């Protein structure tokens, strides 16, 4: 679920120019193809921010590293 939400946020913040696919491709190039390991969610966050050109610190702090519940209505545009 978090992957889908992250994809929606990336698309929203980049005017649908970038997506989670771009993040994964960048990580493949930076890490897998060079034989380097990535530092758990930190490098996912940094790569996401590089691709999207914006901070995703709050998203990763609250939903990946933290235990905050997310309201799906915020992401789907529903009123709750």
Order of alpha helices (4+ residues) and beta strands (2+ residues): alpha-alpha-alpha-alpha
